[in-house]
Every structure is written in structure tokens, then in C-alpha cells.
């Protein structure tokens, strides 16, 4: 069974924004640090996809090998840490389970995703400073994909297909209801955006991805961002 190890650095700590190279566009897709888009189906397990996606990217940046990690093991086993399988969960709770149980298995070793209720050891994770766009950009640039929570409750999000997504009704606090993976950022026709990987299959959005506006921290992308640190 393949296990991914993380260091003890910054257990539940907050990362501020270091100096960021002036690259207006950056994506982790080109170097191959992101696994293909998956489909959570009718199971409310987005939190498990965001968690494993961040760890997959960090592992690739360290080893040069892209290893799909198991969402299903988190769904099956992290109940005692406050996650509820298909009824929702949070990334930091998943990190705590991984830390406690000595790791998370690869998809190959544990079995494929079932989308129903049915180990890489870590000792810590980092909470990026809430609302700090520069800090989130720096985290993506330095550490790989970042798990983020967003407001995905609007029909405009459900039916997104292209362009930079901006929903003026989604900036109310406390409405973060979906976990996704921020894998890059850029500028399109003067609008700055996050490149975000969803877990609603490649039939949704633009082959499973969406460009989400940075303006006004729309949809709360920079509000609750986390990433792991590999040893």
C-alpha cells in the first residue's frame, strides 16, 4: 500500500503571503501536477476530492510522480473526525484523520471510488490567511494545488461553460457549500481569475474546470484555503 508522508511543519497553522514572482498567469496543469477530473456523482463528497487533489499535487512536485490518492478511504473511515461521507465534510478534518492514521492510500491500493458510504501519513496542514489573494496565489505557486471552499449554490455556477465566472449574489459570508481545487491563476481580457478543478465530471463547465473571478473574493475562493506540506 502506497503511503504519502507529510512533515510536522505548520499543523493547522496559517500561511501569510511571501514575495510572489510577477507571473500574471500560472497553472499546475502544464507540469502534470493535477490528476484528471473526477465525478463525485450524487455523493456529497467534494471535500474528499479537494483534500486528495492538494496532496496529489504536492506529492508530484516533490517526487515527479503523479499518484492518484483514494477519496473512498476518507469517505469510509473519517466519520469519527466529523466528516459525514456523502452528507458532507471538511478538508481540515480529513487532514486530521490522515495525520492520526498514518496516511492515505493510493486509489490503486485501496480500490476505486464508489461514491457511496462503504493510508499517506501526515502530521500537519496549512491554513492560508483568509481573504488574502496574494497568499493563495503564493501557495499554489510554491506548494501545488490548494483545496478551497466556495459558494456553488447559484444556478449560474451549475450551468457555467466558459469565460471568467462572477456571481454578484455570492459574496455573503457563511455561504461556502462546496470544496474544489485551485490549480492556477491568470488574466483573461483584463479579468483576473482562479483556475479551479471541480469534481462534477468533464461534462460540467469547461471539461470539468472553471475560471473564477478574483474580484471581490467572489464566491469566497480565498476564504478557506488549505494545503499539505510534504516531508
Buried (B, 14 or more C-beta within 10 A) or exposed (E): EBBBBBEEBBBEEEBEBEEBEEEEEBBBEEEEBBBEBBBBBEBBBBBBBBBBBBBBBBBBBBEEEBBBBBBBBBBBBBBEBBBBBBEBBBBBBBBBBBBEBEBBBBBEBBEEBEBBEEBBBBBBBBBBBBBBBBBBBBBBBEBBBBBBBBBBBBEEBEEBEEBBBBBEEBBEEEBBBBBBBBBBBBEEEEBBBBBBBBBBBBEBBBEBBBBBBBBEBBBBBBBBBBBBBBE
